[in-house]
Amino acid sequence: MGAQKGGTTALHSYLMLHPQLNPPRKKELHIFDIDRNFNSWPNQLKVAFRVPKQPILKKQHESISFESTPSYIASTLACERMSTFLSPWTVYVLILRDPVKRLWSEYNMKARRIQNQDTTLQSLFDHADDLAVCWTPTENDDDAVDGAKSKDSSGDSVPPAEKMRREHCQEALDKHLDGSRVKASQVSRRMVNLKFAMDFKRKCVDTAKLGASIEESRECARKLGVLRETLPDIRQDIIQETKSLQPCVDMAAGKQFSEAKVPVSALPWTAREQECQGKLKTRICPQCVREADSEGCVAKCFSASNGTAQELAIQMGCTPPDVGPYPSHKLRSPSACSGDLCTCYPKAVNMADISKNFLWRGLYYPQVQQCLRYIPRSQLLIVDNDDLRRDPASVLGKITNELGLRDAPYGGPGFTYADASNEFSRKYPEFASTTGWSEDGSSSVPMPEDIELMLRSFYATPNKMLFDLIGKKFDHWL
Ligand SMILES: Nc1ncnc2c1ncn2[C@@H]1O[C@H](COP(=O)(O)OS(=O)(=O)O)[C@@H](OP(=O)(O)O)[C@H]1O
């Protein structure tokens, strides 16, 4: 269910290799976050996702369907819908990534898309003569465009001459666009490029050649809505979004930390860590308070206490995640999101232009908080991108174990990520060009220091709030 740029594709690729896991026909079905898709349920789900009609005990499953849509976690609707419609045995996996790295990865994906568009447009210019067949005016331009819109562009309603012209145009596009596509879209590359060529011809090309200059054509294409995305001014976007989000973050954090000061048990772990340690030491291991080697002493004393230390820690609300079960996060009422960081959501989210959501996407605290209103923490497996990269066998083992599946084929000799990614490219050959995705997208472009500083400072507090909420800490994010 996310996060976007969190490593969902790598995870999806690994899961595909498990013999008991059925991958969907495409990655990112967007069933639960896009109204149009959701409203077409149950047909789409039945066909594409094959959710069991009856809840079945997970251990009895011969095989299980899965899907990965990275935007679910950032949607305010997806978790509620999933909890209502999916089997209660569903395991939800959230792969998180240091939000600073996540943002940089998203920005670079966007940059690749823009670059792809420009390369495509340039190719159209460079090969204008060969592509003239696409621009030649015909009597039935409107039919051609309408025909190109439908999935079957060779439909019977298209006259034979037009059909042939379009085939020649398609051939020329295939030859010269060389795998690039004019825009990121779920529709096949051939269709997108053909439709673009048809629309472009109709609206931007007056003569048998392309528009007078590439700038003019780019402008026209932009008006057509084909070159919709522009490269964001990332510094400005971050500054603007920070202005809008920071007050909510401060308010939520101030509220959380000040409320928490009263009884120790109400304090979030990050804030009460020192206080808790002091109290536990005094109550359970008074001898350690007097000893110089207090760290080693406390550890020994705790393990010798036969669980008493742990029990007491839980009672005091002082349980760090690695000591024992973390007290589950209790939401006060169904509207608990208001008053917390969730009040930031309307300020942050501008669905019409995703570039305005760079910061929000990595603001995991309100997203997870919102989701936990519907999905129990025990059903939500949270993993870190770095762990998947470093030790995939362990991460995947946890997931498959949670699902009650047979041993995962991920730890065997000679197993590499390439096995998984090759399988992914075989099943989803268009994914990278459709989305601008790349296996190592942002690593070749170092993040400017000033951007990193702005981001680290913005995310420091919400990250701590998240750690507290989920009972897990990713130290390297701070
Ligand atoms: N094996 C493995 N483990 C963990 N992470 C990996 C792995 N392989 C690739 N990647 C990195 O994942 C980043 C893309 O994330 P997503 O696949 O979630 O992107 S998307 O939301 O589907 O567009 C993308 O990040 P950037 O390279 O920083 O852009 C990939 O490098």
The ligand as an SDF file (V2000), in Angstrom:
LIG
                    3D

 31 33  0  0  0  0  0  0  0  0999 V2000
   15.8950   -4.2080   -4.0870 N   0  0  0  0  0  0  0  0  0  0  0  0
   15.4440   -3.0060   -3.7270 C   0  0  0  0  0  0  0  0  0  0  0  0
   15.1370   -2.7550   -2.4500 N   0  0  0  0  0  0  0  0  0  0  0  0
   14.6750   -1.5470   -2.0890 C   0  0  0  0  0  0  0  0  0  0  0  0
   14.5090   -0.4960   -2.9570 N   0  0  0  0  0  0  0  0  0  0  0  0
   14.8010   -0.7070   -4.2430 C   0  0  0  0  0  0  0  0  0  0  0  0
   15.2840   -1.9490   -4.6900 C   0  0  0  0  0  0  0  0  0  0  0  0
   15.4830   -1.8520   -6.0130 N   0  0  0  0  0  0  0  0  0  0  0  0
   15.1530   -0.6040   -6.3820 C   0  0  0  0  0  0  0  0  0  0  0  0
   14.7370    0.0960   -5.3100 N   0  0  0  0  0  0  0  0  0  0  0  0
   14.3490    1.5260   -5.2430 C   0  0  0  0  0  0  0  0  0  0  0  0
   12.9530    1.7210   -5.1390 O   0  0  0  0  0  0  0  0  0  0  0  0
   12.6610    3.0560   -5.5970 C   0  0  0  0  0  0  0  0  0  0  0  0
   11.3780    3.0380   -6.3890 C   0  0  0  0  0  0  0  0  0  0  0  0
   10.3250    2.7930   -5.5040 O   0  0  0  0  0  0  0  0  0  0  0  0
    8.9320    2.2460   -5.9880 P   0  0  0  0  0  0  0  0  0  0  0  0
    9.1340    1.0190   -6.7710 O   0  0  0  0  0  0  0  0  0  0  0  0
    8.0420    2.1600   -4.8060 O   0  0  0  0  0  0  0  0  0  0  0  0
    8.4570    3.4070   -6.9640 O   0  0  0  0  0  0  0  0  0  0  0  0
    6.9730    3.6440   -7.4840 S   0  0  0  0  0  0  0  0  0  0  0  0
    6.2130    4.2920   -6.4080 O   0  0  0  0  0  0  0  0  0  0  0  0
    6.4110    2.3720   -7.8920 O   0  0  0  0  0  0  0  0  0  0  0  0
    7.1450    4.5570   -8.6340 O   0  0  0  0  0  0  0  0  0  0  0  0
   13.8590    3.4930   -6.4420 C   0  0  0  0  0  0  0  0  0  0  0  0
   14.5020    4.5530   -5.7390 O   0  0  0  0  0  0  0  0  0  0  0  0
   15.4360    5.6320   -6.4520 P   0  0  0  0  0  0  0  0  0  0  0  0
   16.4990    4.8720   -7.1750 O   0  0  0  0  0  0  0  0  0  0  0  0
   16.0060    6.4330   -5.3230 O   0  0  0  0  0  0  0  0  0  0  0  0
   14.5940    6.4500   -7.3600 O   0  0  0  0  0  0  0  0  0  0  0  0
   14.6990    2.2400   -6.5270 C   0  0  0  0  0  0  0  0  0  0  0  0
   16.0770    2.4980   -6.5290 O   0  0  0  0  0  0  0  0  0  0  0  0
  1  2  1  0
  2  3  1  0
  2  7  2  0
  3  4  2  0
  4  5  1  0
  5  6  2  0
  6  7  1  0
  6 10  1  0
  7  8  1  0
  8  9  2  0
  9 10  1  0
 10 11  1  0
 11 12  1  0
 11 30  1  0
 12 13  1  0
 13 14  1  0
 13 24  1  0
 14 15  1  0
 15 16  1  0
 16 17  2  0
 16 18  1  0
 16 19  1  0
 19 20  1  0
 20 21  2  0
 20 22  2  0
 20 23  1  0
 24 25  1  0
 24 30  1  0
 25 26  1  0
 26 27  2  0
 26 28  1  0
 26 29  1  0
 30 31  1  0
M  END
$$$$
